[in-house]
Amino acid sequence: MITNHLGTVGASFVLLLMTSAIVQADTGDVVRGQKAWLLNCSRCHQLDVNSVGPMHRGVVGRHAGSADGVAYSEALRASDVTWTPANLNRWLTEPEQFIPGQAMGFSVENAQVREDIIAYLSTQKAP
């Protein structure tokens, strides 16, 4: 009876560890996100100044197409999108599918990389 109980406890512990690893894999990592942002986004975006694309500091929570001084597409300006983590994920997955007529010709295929970038951007609050 004790052996059977220990086997159940052991199996439960292994399942808990596996579930924990899965949850961690689905959560963005800020350090990896900063590196991924530099590799994927910084060609067109800066944190504190508009460049080819709008500045990214404060992007989480900002209404799409609303940063001053940026020549947005009509589609983006007219969208009723706020950049939440979920919307950023949709945008980075396939911008044209999310907001047809937008002008960003870049996407991030890897889901973990997207989550990491979003985690990093979430820490870059507007002043």
C-alpha positions, 0 to 999 in steps of 0.5 A: 500500500505504501509503495503504491502511494509513493508511486502516485506521489512520484508520478504527480510530482513529475507531472507538476514539474512537466506542467511548470516547464510548459508554463515557463516556456509559454511565458516571455522572458525579458532578457531574451526579449531585449536581445530578440527586440534588438535583432528583429525590431531595432532596424526600424524602431527605436525605444525613445524616438520615431524612426522608420517606425514609431518609438517603442517605449510605451507601446504597450497600452498605446492606441495603434497609429497614435504616436505623434510624428509618424506617417502611419497607413490609413488602415492603422490610423483608422483601426480601433486597436490598443497594443495589449500583449494579445494584440501585439502577438497577433500583430507580430504573427501576421500584421496584414492579417490582423490589420489589412492595409497596414504598412509593416512588412515584417513578422516574427514566426517563432511564438516564443520569440514573440512572447519574449519581445512582448515581455521586454516591451511591457517593461518599457513604460512611457515616461 
